[in-house]
Each structure stands twice: as C-alpha cells, then as structure tokens.
C-alpha cells in the first residue's frame, strides 16, 4: 500500500461533496459508509483512505450491511454494463455451464438461508474457489456469516478505493 498521495487521491480530495459521494457510492452502496469516508476528507495518502474505509466498515449496523450488500449482484451474474462487477467476477467468465448452474443453485440456497446474496471478494478467485467458498459458508450461523460478509465487503471496498485513487 502506498502512503503517499497520488493525483487520483488529490482529485478525490477536491471533488465537490456530491461528486465525491457519488464516487464513493460506486465503491459501496451503504450510505453510512459513504458518509463516514466522505467526512474524513482530505486524505493525506491512500493508506489513510483505506484505514478510514476499514473503520467505517467496522461501524456498520446490520441494516447498513444489508444496504451495502444490495449493491452487489450474485456471483456468476455480474451487473450488465458494470465494469467493476464484470472485472471482479472474472473467475466465473470461463466457467462451464455445469459450474454456472451449480453456482446458481448454491446462490439461491444461500440467499434463502441468510436473506441476502452470497458475498465474497471474488477478485482473483476462480469459479471453483467461489463455489467451494459458498459451500463452506452455507453452514455458518447467521452471526458468523454476518462477520464474514463484513470482512469480504471491506476487502472489496479496499480494492475499489485503490482503483478510484490510482494515478491516471
């Protein structure tokens, strides 16, 4: 992680509040998370921004987590026209029809059990790794799964924020 400021971070720090809020909403759909990260601008480095994101994530209520998860499509079905979603789920792009069907079935079973989409930081993961993760996690208690989701969302937010403030 870089601790120095980048031109992208400098741009983010100087955006009008509404523009910065819109950019943060693309990172995470939780209004509470966005508000917390926005409130701590300007950031003196990428690491400070990432730490603020982590702190905001740790403070989210169950309702805030649900709002954040609502911004994520199911694994194997990236949001059409959303390059972040497609990039993050690249591991499913070449998946066989059998694996896609299995993921759909597992996603539905997970959603029925927990009331929300299966969320995982899919960047760099293969379709098989994602399938194995949902299989391993479907037996968790709701409390265990809530904390895992919080961790996974934090990882996704870090990746997206880093991309947001990278040098152009």
C-alpha positions as CSV (number, residue, x, y, z in Angstrom):
1,X,0.0,0.0,0.0
2,X,1.2,3.4,-0.8
3,X,1.2,6.0,1.9
4,X,1.9,8.9,-0.4
5,X,-0.7,11.0,-2.2
6,X,-1.5,10.3,-5.8
7,X,-3.0,12.6,-8.4
8,X,-6.1,10.4,-8.2
9,X,-6.3,10.9,-4.5
10,X,-5.8,14.6,-4.9
11,X,-8.7,14.7,-7.4
12,X,-10.9,12.8,-5.0
13,X,-10.0,15.1,-2.1
14,X,-11.0,18.2,-4.1
15,X,-14.2,16.9,-5.7
16,X,-17.4,18.6,-4.7
17,X,-19.1,16.7,-1.9
18,X,-21.9,15.4,-4.2
19,X,-19.4,14.2,-6.7
20,X,-17.2,12.5,-4.1
21,X,-20.3,10.9,-2.5
22,X,-21.3,9.6,-6.0
23,X,-17.8,8.1,-6.5
24,X,-17.9,6.5,-3.0
25,X,-21.4,5.1,-3.7
26,X,-19.9,3.2,-6.7
27,X,-17.4,1.7,-4.2
28,X,-20.0,0.7,-1.6
29,X,-23.8,1.2,-1.6
30,X,-24.0,1.9,2.2
31,X,-24.9,5.5,2.8
32,X,-23.4,5.3,6.3
33,X,-20.1,4.0,5.0
34,X,-20.1,6.7,2.3
35,X,-20.9,9.4,4.8
36,X,-18.2,8.3,7.2
37,X,-15.5,8.1,4.5
38,X,-16.6,11.4,3.0
39,X,-16.5,13.2,6.4
40,X,-12.8,12.4,6.8
41,X,-11.6,14.1,3.6
42,X,-9.0,15.3,2.7
43,X,-6.8,12.2,3.0
44,X,-3.0,12.6,3.1
45,X,-2.4,9.2,1.5
46,X,-4.1,6.1,0.1
47,X,-3.4,4.2,3.3
48,X,-5.3,6.8,5.4
49,X,-8.3,6.4,3.0
50,X,-8.2,2.6,3.3
51,X,-8.0,2.8,7.1
52,X,-11.0,5.2,7.1
53,X,-12.8,2.7,5.0
54,X,-12.0,-0.1,7.4
55,X,-13.1,2.0,10.4
56,X,-16.4,2.9,8.6
57,X,-17.0,-0.8,7.7
58,X,-16.5,-1.9,11.3
59,X,-19.2,0.6,12.5
60,X,-21.9,-0.5,10.0
61,X,-25.1,-1.8,11.6
62,X,-26.9,-4.9,10.2
63,X,-29.2,-2.6,8.2
64,X,-26.1,-0.7,6.8
65,X,-24.6,-4.1,5.8
66,X,-27.8,-5.1,4.1
67,X,-27.7,-1.8,2.2
68,X,-24.1,-2.4,1.1
69,X,-24.9,-6.0,0.0
70,X,-27.8,-4.8,-2.1
71,X,-25.3,-3.1,-4.3
72,X,-23.7,-6.4,-5.3
73,X,-25.0,-8.8,-7.9
74,X,-25.0,-12.6,-7.3
75,X,-21.7,-14.4,-8.2
76,X,-21.9,-15.6,-11.7
77,X,-24.3,-12.9,-12.8
78,X,-22.4,-9.6,-12.9
79,X,-24.5,-6.5,-13.4
80,X,-24.8,-5.8,-17.2
81,X,-22.8,-2.7,-18.1
82,X,-21.0,-2.6,-14.8
83,X,-17.2,-3.0,-15.5
84,X,-16.3,-3.3,-11.8
85,X,-18.8,-6.2,-11.4
86,X,-17.5,-8.0,-14.5
87,X,-13.8,-7.4,-13.5
88,X,-14.3,-8.7,-10.0
89,X,-16.2,-11.8,-11.2
90,X,-13.8,-12.6,-14.0
91,X,-13.2,-16.0,-12.5
92,X,-16.7,-17.1,-13.5
93,X,-16.4,-15.8,-17.0
94,X,-15.0,-19.0,-18.4
95,X,-16.9,-21.3,-16.1
96,X,-18.6,-24.4,-17.6
97,X,-22.4,-24.5,-17.9
98,X,-22.3,-27.1,-15.1
99,X,-20.4,-24.8,-12.7
100,X,-22.7,-21.9,-13.6
101,X,-25.8,-24.0,-12.9
102,X,-24.3,-25.2,-9.6
103,X,-23.5,-21.6,-8.6
104,X,-27.0,-20.5,-9.4
105,X,-28.4,-23.3,-7.2
106,X,-25.9,-22.5,-4.4
107,X,-26.6,-18.8,-4.6
108,X,-30.3,-19.4,-4.3
109,X,-29.9,-21.8,-1.3
110,X,-27.6,-19.3,0.4
111,X,-30.0,-16.4,-0.2
112,X,-32.9,-18.5,1.2
113,X,-30.8,-19.3,4.3
114,X,-29.4,-15.8,5.0
115,X,-31.8,-13.5,3.2
116,X,-29.1,-11.8,1.0
117,X,-26.7,-12.6,-1.8
118,X,-23.6,-14.6,-1.2
119,X,-20.9,-12.0,-1.0
120,X,-17.2,-12.8,-1.5
121,X,-14.2,-10.7,-2.6
122,X,-14.1,-12.5,-6.0
123,X,-11.1,-10.6,-7.4
124,X,-8.6,-13.2,-8.4
125,X,-10.7,-16.2,-7.4
126,X,-11.7,-19.0,-9.8
127,X,-15.2,-20.2,-10.3
128,X,-14.3,-23.3,-8.4
129,X,-12.9,-21.3,-5.5
130,X,-16.1,-19.3,-5.3
131,X,-18.2,-22.4,-5.4
132,X,-16.2,-24.0,-2.7
133,X,-16.5,-20.9,-0.5
134,X,-20.3,-20.8,-0.8
135,X,-20.4,-24.5,0.1
136,X,-18.2,-24.0,3.1
137,X,-20.1,-20.9,4.3
138,X,-23.7,-22.1,3.9
139,X,-23.4,-24.0,7.1
140,X,-22.4,-20.9,9.1
141,X,-24.6,-19.3,11.7
142,X,-26.2,-16.0,10.7
143,X,-23.9,-14.3,13.2
144,X,-20.8,-15.9,11.7
145,X,-21.8,-15.2,8.2
146,X,-22.6,-11.5,9.0
147,X,-19.0,-11.0,10.2
148,X,-17.6,-12.8,7.2
149,X,-19.7,-10.6,4.9
150,X,-18.3,-7.5,6.7
151,X,-14.7,-8.7,6.1
152,X,-15.4,-9.5,2.5
153,X,-17.1,-6.2,1.9
154,X,-14.1,-4.5,3.5
155,X,-11.8,-6.3,1.0
156,X,-13.9,-5.3,-1.9
157,X,-14.0,-1.7,-0.8
158,X,-10.2,-1.6,-0.4
159,X,-9.8,-2.8,-4.0
160,X,-12.3,-0.4,-5.4
161,X,-11.0,2.6,-3.4
162,X,-7.4,1.8,-4.5
163,X,-8.6,1.7,-8.2
164,X,-10.5,5.0,-7.6
165,X,-7.5,6.9,-6.5
166,X,-4.8,5.3,-8.7
167,X,-2.8,7.5,-10.9
168,X,-4.4,8.1,-14.3
